[in-house]
Amino acid sequence: MWHALGNGRQTFAALRRVEHEAPQEVRRPALRALTSDLLYGSARVPGIREFAARTGALTA
């Protein structure tokens, strides 16, 4: 929902909560795509690069 509303910080906060509760879930393709959208999107989201690397969404 937060991603659809364009709120990158809230989206990232939700992803971190998912990682905390069920770490395997953030490696699913849909959540990796969401992480990539935040990483490569126009808005700056502090901590997203480290999160992407940790969860396998960062390539290269």
Secondary structure, DSSP 8 states (H G I E B T S, - for coil): -TTTTT-HHHHHHHHHHHHHH-GGGGGSHHHHHHHHHHHHSSS--TTHHHHHHHHT----
